Amino acid sequence: MIAGRYRLEREIGRGGSGTVHLALDEVLGRQVAMKRIGLVPGSDDAERERAEREARLAAALSHPHVVAVFDLVDTDDVRWLVMEYVDGETLSERVRTSGALEATEAATLLAQTADALVEAHGLGIVHRDVKPSNILIAQNAAKLNDFGIARSEDDPSLTQTGLVTGSPAYLAPEVASGASATPASDVWSLGATLYHAVTGKPPYEVGDNLIGALYKIVHEDPPRLPDDHPMAGLLSVMMNRDPEARWPMPRVRDELARIARGQRSTVTPVAPAVPAREQTGVLPTVQQGAPAPPASGSPGHSHARRWGLVAAAAVLAVAAVVTAYVLAGRDTPEALPADRGGSATTSETPEPTPSASPATVEDIRQRMDAFVTDYLATVTSDPRAAFERLTPEFQEASGGYEGYIGWWGTVRSAELAEVSSNPSDLTVGYTVNYVMKSGERSTQRVRLQLQRFDDQLLIAGEG
């Protein structure tokens, strides 16, 4: 018995963030789904905080097409999220078992989902993980699920850049580039879900190639339906690379409802557009408008090395690992069903799951570590070339080249003793042993802030 009222009946799912049980609420006499957070491999305080956030945000939504959250209880150091039990299947399960949906069926389900998102956006909530496995279907009605990574607009973390959350195949380009999610991002993700529903496959095949998928999302034209498809025009205004050019969710909902009624869509397919502020890379960026950290100690310690765009995407993948979402259980099936008697209110469908092995992460770290190694070799042999690896702002903060060489000109050698890179926020910390031309020796700990500039990295500051 949990919290004196919930009697567990059986486990109905198991996934990256906990186990899900069917339970009986003996006070109200109804079945509920209970997600167990804590005391499972990989669970931590972040999982508990996410459960609390999900409960708070979902409770703020009273909508027939949103899975209801009833309670959040703690017992024996275990947190339980008590939710509406939906005896049905996810949209991805339906597509997998029945094939691609007809336009009217897909429009009916997604119009209901869009209406739920209109309600959420009206309350300042961005879902950030709209995908087929988060849409539950029971009696031909859709219910949007899993607000575990949703954010309210007044949440300070919403404004942070360089943090990527959401399922890779359904991420909007700007989010894949490290920008904050917005209602327009949810529109893209719903469009990607629409594409999956009517074609039977996700818009981007991820599999083991997360790097390639992220590159395609950011740089290539989005997928399109044949011009004669009833949803072709609508998809083109939902999956538009320019967030400002996407239709708002209320208009999307209304057009889906029109198609669901069997009426002909009035939307003409729009050619893929390049955003006005085109993303030239997919590296997480530092906070826009943030001043470069002041120079200290040894002005202009910097290192930036040109990466190909594919390697840049790999850094984004590591950023996703650090946010403990995309590559740490949030894009794995939330609850792999123990039986087929019904669906819990958690994601049960194996969406394209990225494979981020430790070797891949280590490889990216080694690339960043190599930046520092190469820079320290360059700065004493060719200081002019090293100086060009600073951003213009940090060049100025370092006193220009004269100020830069004024310090580095006194250094005979700089031997790297230890380096630790953090791809999630583009920082590199290292320990260096200096031998000065005067014969003096010293050891310093240096931290560099990198910044994206076109297809390369430059040093934005030191601190």
C-alpha positions in Angstrom: 0.0 0.0 0.0 1.5 3.4 -1.0 0.6 6.5 0.9 -2.2 4.6 2.6 -4.5 4.5 -0.5 -2.7 3.1 -3.6 -2.5 -0.6 -3.8 -0.1 -1.9 -6.5 -1.5 -4.5 -8.8 1.2 -5.3 -11.3 4.2 -3.8 -13.1 3.1 -2.7 -16.6 6.2 -1.0 -17.8 9.9 -0.3 -17.2 12.0 2.4 -18.8 14.9 4.7 -18.4 13.4 6.8 -15.6 11.6 4.2 -13.5 9.1 1.5 -13.4 5.4 1.9 -14.0 2.7 0.0 -12.1 -1.0 -0.4 -12.4 -2.6 0.4 -9.1 -5.9 0.8 -7.4 -6.8 4.0 -5.6 -8.8 2.5 -2.8 -10.1 5.9 -1.7 -11.7 6.7 -5.0 -12.0 3.2 -6.4 -10.3 3.8 -9.7 -7.3 2.4 -11.5 -4.2 4.6 -11.8 -0.8 4.3 -13.3 2.1 4.9 -10.9 5.5 5.8 -12.0 8.2 4.9 -9.5 11.0 7.5 -9.4 14.1 6.6 -7.4 15.8 3.5 -6.2 16.3 2.3 -9.8 19.5 2.3 -11.8 20.4 5.7 -13.1 17.8 7.6 -11.1 19.0 10.7 -9.2 17.8 14.0 -7.9 17.3 15.2 -11.4 14.7 12.5 -12.0 12.9 13.5 -8.8 12.9 17.1 -9.8 11.6 16.2 -13.2 8.7 14.2 -11.6 7.8 17.1 -9.4 7.9 19.5 -12.4 5.7 17.1 -14.5 3.2 16.9 -11.7 3.1 20.6 -11.2 2.7 21.5 -14.9 0.4 18.7 -15.8 -1.8 19.5 -12.9 -2.1 23.1 -14.2 -3.7 21.7 -17.4 -7.3 20.6 -17.1 -7.8 19.3 -20.6 -9.5 16.2 -22.0 -6.6 15.5 -24.3 -3.9 15.7 -21.6 -3.0 12.7 -19.4 -4.1 13.8 -15.9 -1.6 13.8 -13.0 -3.4 13.1 -9.8 -0.8 13.0 -7.1 2.9 13.0 -6.2 3.7 11.0 -3.1 6.8 9.9 -1.2 7.2 6.7 0.7 10.3 4.9 1.9 12.6 7.3 0.0 10.7 6.5 -3.2 8.8 9.1 -5.1 5.6 8.0 -7.0 3.9 10.0 -9.7 0.2 9.0 -9.7 -1.4 9.4 -13.1 -4.5 8.7 -15.1 -4.3 5.1 -16.4 -5.0 5.0 -20.2 -6.0 1.6 -21.4 -4.9 1.9 -25.0 -1.8 2.3 -27.1 0.6 5.0 -28.2 0.4 6.6 -31.6 3.8 5.0 -32.5 2.4 1.5 -31.5 -0.6 2.0 -33.7 1.5 3.0 -36.7 3.8 0.1 -36.0 1.0 -2.5 -35.9 -1.5 -1.0 -38.4 0.8 0.9 -40.7 0.6 4.5 -41.8 -2.7 6.3 -41.0 -5.2 7.7 -43.4 -5.2 11.5 -43.4 -8.5 11.9 -41.6 -7.6 9.5 -38.8 -4.2 11.2 -38.3 -5.8 14.7 -38.5 -8.4 13.7 -35.9 -5.8 12.5 -33.3 -3.4 15.3 -34.0 -6.1 18.0 -33.9 -6.9 16.9 -30.4 -3.2 16.9 -29.5 -2.8 20.4 -31.0 -5.8 21.6 -28.9 -4.0 20.3 -25.8 -0.8 22.2 -26.8 -2.8 25.4 -27.5 -4.0 25.1 -23.9 -0.5 24.5 -22.6 1.0 27.4 -24.6 -1.7 29.6 -23.3 -0.5 28.9 -19.8 3.1 29.6 -20.8 4.1 25.9 -20.9 6.2 24.5 -23.7 6.0 20.7 -23.9 9.4 20.2 -25.6 9.0 16.5 -26.3 6.1 16.0 -28.7 6.5 12.7 -30.4 4.3 9.7 -31.3 5.2 7.7 -28.2 3.9 10.6 -26.0 0.5 10.5 -27.6 -1.7 7.9 -26.1 -4.8 6.6 -27.9 -7.9 5.2 -26.2 -11.3 4.8 -27.9 -9.9 6.8 -30.8 -9.2 9.8 -28.7 -5.7 11.2 -28.2 -4.1 12.2 -24.9 -0.8 14.1 -24.7 1.5 12.6 -22.1 4.9 13.1 -20.4 5.5 16.7 -19.3 8.7 15.6 -17.6 10.9 18.0 -19.5 8.2 20.7 -20.1 9.1 24.2 -18.9 7.0 27.2 -17.9 8.1 30.5 -19.5 9.0 31.8 -16.1 11.4 28.9 -15.5 14.9 30.5 -15.5 16.3 27.3 -17.2 14.2 28.0 -20.2 16.5 30.8 -21.2 19.7 28.8 -21.0 21.4 28.0 -24.3 23.5 25.0 -25.1 21.0 22.6 -23.4 19.3 20.2 -25.6 16.2 18.3 -24.6 13.8 16.3 -26.6 13.8 13.2 -28.9 16.3 13.7 -31.7 14.1 12.6 -34.6 11.5 15.2 -33.7 13.7 18.2 -32.6 13.2 21.5 -34.2 16.3 22.8 -36.0 16.8 25.7 -33.6 16.6 23.4 -30.6 19.0 21.0 -32.2 21.3 24.0 -32.5 21.2 24.7 -28.7 18.5 27.4 -28.6 15.7 27.4 -26.1 12.4 25.6 -27.0 9.4 27.7 -27.8 5.8 27.1 -28.8 7.1 27.2 -32.4 9.4 24.3 -31.5 6.3 22.3 -30.4 4.7 23.1 -33.8 7.7 21.6 -35.6 7.7 18.5 -33.4 3.9 18.0 -34.0 4.6 18.3 -37.7 7.3 15.7 -37.4 4.8 13.5 -35.6 2.3 14.1 -38.3 4.9 12.9 -40.9 5.5 9.7 -38.9 1.8 9.1 -38.6 1.0 9.3 -42.3 4.1 7.8 -43.7 4.8 5.1 -41.1 8.3 6.2 -40.4 10.0 9.1 -38.5 11.1 12.2 -40.4 14.7 11.5 -39.6 16.3 8.0 -39.1 18.5 8.2 -36.0 19.5 4.7 -35.0 23.2 4.7 -34.1 23.9 7.8 -36.2 22.9 10.6 -33.9 25.5 12.9 -35.3 24.3 12.5 -38.9 20.6 13.0 -37.9 21.4 16.3 -36.0 23.3 17.6 -39.0 20.4 16.8 -41.3 17.9 18.5 -39.0 19.9 21.7 -38.8 21.3 22.0 -42.3 19.1 20.1 -44.8 15.6 20.7 -46.1 13.0 19.0 -44.0 11.1 16.0 -45.4 8.0 16.6 -47.4 4.9 14.7 -48.4 3.9 14.3 -52.1 2.1 17.4 -53.3 -1.2 15.5 -53.8 -1.2 14.3 -50.1 -4.0 16.0 -48.1 -1.5 16.9 -45.4 1.3 18.2 -47.7 0.6 21.9 -47.4 0.0 21.8 -43.7 3.2 19.8 -43.1 5.2 22.4 -45.0 4.0 25.3 -42.8 4.7 23.2 -39.6 8.1 21.9 -40.5 9.5 25.2 -41.7 13.1 25.8 -40.7 12.3 29.4 -39.9 10.5 29.4 -36.5 8.8 32.8 -37.3 7.4 31.4 -40.5 5.7 28.4 -38.9 2.0 28.5 -38.3 0.9 29.2 -34.7 -0.6 26.2 -32.9 -4.2 27.5 -32.9 -4.1 27.8 -36.7 -2.6 24.3 -37.0 -5.3 22.9 -34.8 -8.0 24.5 -36.9 -6.6 23.2 -40.2 -6.2 19.7 -38.7 -9.8 19.8 -37.6 -10.8 20.8 -41.2 -9.0 17.8 -42.6 -10.4 15.5 -39.9 -13.9 16.5 -41.1 -13.0 15.3 -44.6 -12.7 18.8 -46.0 -10.0 19.7 -48.5 -7.0 21.5 -47.1 -6.6 25.0 -48.4 -2.9 25.2 -47.6 -0.5 25.2 -50.6 2.8 23.4 -50.0 5.5 25.9 -49.2 9.1 25.5 -50.4 11.6 24.8 -47.5 12.9 28.0 -46.2 16.2 28.9 -44.7 15.8 30.9 -41.4 16.6 34.6 -41.6 19.2 33.9 -38.9 20.6 30.7 -40.4 22.3 28.4 -38.0 25.8 27.8 -39.4 26.7 25.1 -37.0 25.1 23.0 -34.3 27.4 23.6 -31.4 25.9 24.8 -28.2 26.4 28.6 -27.8 27.2 30.7 -24.8 24.5 32.9 -23.5 23.7 35.6 -26.1 24.7 39.0 -25.0 26.9 37.7 -22.2 30.2 39.6 -22.1 33.4 37.7 -22.6 35.1 36.8 -19.3 37.9 39.3 -18.4 41.4 38.3 -19.2 43.5 37.2 -16.3 47.0 35.9 -15.5 48.2 35.1 -18.9 46.2 37.1 -21.5 44.7 35.3 -24.4 45.1 31.7 -23.4 43.1 30.4 -26.3 42.5 27.5 -28.5 40.0 26.9 -31.3 40.3 24.4 -34.1 38.2 24.1 -37.2 35.9 21.1 -37.0 33.8 19.8 -39.8 30.1 20.3 -39.2 29.6 16.7 -38.5 32.1 16.8 -35.7 30.3 19.9 -34.4 27.1 17.9 -34.2 28.9 15.4 -32.1 29.6 18.0 -29.5 25.9 18.7 -29.4 25.3 15.0 -28.7 27.5 15.3 -25.7 25.6 18.3 -24.6 22.5 16.2 -24.6 24.2 13.6 -22.4 25.1 16.3 -19.9 21.5 17.4 -19.7 20.6 13.8 -18.8 17.8 13.6 -21.2 18.3 12.6 -24.7 21.1 10.2 -24.2 20.4 9.1 -20.6 17.1 7.4 -20.6 14.7 10.1 -21.9 14.7 8.8 -25.5 14.6 5.2 -24.6 11.2 3.7 -24.2 9.8 5.2 -21.0 8.0 2.0 -20.1 8.5 -1.2 -22.0 5.3 -3.1 -21.5 5.3 -6.1 -19.4 2.1 -7.3 -21.0 -0.2 -6.1 -23.7 -3.2 -5.6 -21.4 -3.1 -1.9 -21.7 -0.8 1.1 -21.8 0.5 3.1 -18.9 0.7 6.8 -19.2 4.3 6.6 -20.2 6.1 6.3 -23.5 6.1 2.7 -24.6 7.2 2.8 -28.2 10.8 2.3 -29.2 11.4 5.6 -31.0 14.6 5.7 -33.0 17.0 5.5 -30.1 20.4 7.2 -30.4 23.3 5.1 -29.3 25.8 7.2 -27.5 28.4 4.8 -26.3 31.2 5.9 -23.9 33.6 5.6 -26.7 31.8 8.2 -28.7 31.7 10.6 -25.8 35.3 10.0 -25.1 36.2 10.6 -28.7 34.6 14.0 -28.5 36.4 14.9 -25.3 39.6 13.9 -26.9 39.0 16.2 -29.8 38.5 19.1 -27.4 41.5 18.1 -25.3 43.5 18.1 -28.5 42.5 21.8 -29.0 44.4 22.7 -25.9 47.4 20.5 -26.8 47.7 22.0 -30.3 47.2 25.6 -29.0 49.9 25.4 -26.4 52.3 24.0 -29.1 51.3 26.8 -31.4 51.3 29.7 -29.0 55.1 29.5 -28.4 56.1 28.7 -31.9 53.7 30.9 -33.9 52.0 33.3 -31.5 50.4 35.3 -34.4 48.5 32.2 -35.5 47.5 31.5 -32.0 46.2 35.0 -31.5 43.9 34.6 -34.5 42.1 31.9 -32.5 40.7 34.4 -30.1 37.3 36.1 -30.7 37.7 39.8 -31.7 36.2 40.7 -28.3 38.8 38.6 -26.4 41.6 39.9 -28.6 40.6 43.4 -27.5 40.3 42.3 -23.9 43.8 40.8 -24.2 45.2 44.2 -25.2 45.4 43.4 -28.9 48.3 41.5 -30.3 50.8 43.7 -28.5 49.3 42.9 -25.1 49.0 39.2 -26.1 52.7 38.9 -27.2 53.7 41.1 -24.3 53.0 38.1 -22.0 53.5 35.1 -24.4 56.7 36.6 -25.6 58.2 35.9 -22.1 57.2 32.2 -22.2 59.8 29.6 -23.4 57.6 26.6 -23.2 54.1 25.6 -22.0 53.7 22.0 -21.1 50.2 20.6 -20.7 49.9 18.6 -17.4 46.2 17.8 -17.4 43.1 18.7 -19.3 39.4 18.3 -18.7 36.8 19.3 -21.4 33.1 19.9 -20.9 31.4 19.8 -24.3 28.0 20.7 -22.8 29.0 24.3 -22.2 32.1 24.5 -24.4 34.5 25.0 -21.6 38.0 23.5 -21.2 40.0 23.4 -18.0 43.6 22.5 -18.0 46.8 22.7 -15.9 49.9 24.0 -17.6 53.6 24.1 -16.5 55.3 27.2 -17.7 59.1 27.7 -18.2 59.7 31.4 -18.7 62.6 32.8 -20.7 63.9 34.2 -17.4 64.3 30.6 -16.2 61.4 30.9 -13.7 58.9 28.0 -13.6 55.3 28.1 -12.6 52.1 26.0 -12.8 48.7 27.5 -13.4 45.2 26.2 -13.7 43.4 27.8 -16.7 39.7 27.6 -17.8 38.7 28.7 -21.3 35.3 29.5 -22.6 34.9 28.6 -26.3 32.4 30.1 -28.6 31.0 29.1 -32.0 31.9 31.2 -34.9 30.7 29.9 -38.3 32.1 26.5 -38.6 34.9 26.8 -36.1 35.5 27.4 -32.4 37.2 30.5 -31.0 38.1 31.4 -27.5 35.7 33.9 -26.0 37.3 34.3 -22.6 39.3 32.9 -19.7 38.4 32.6 -16.1 
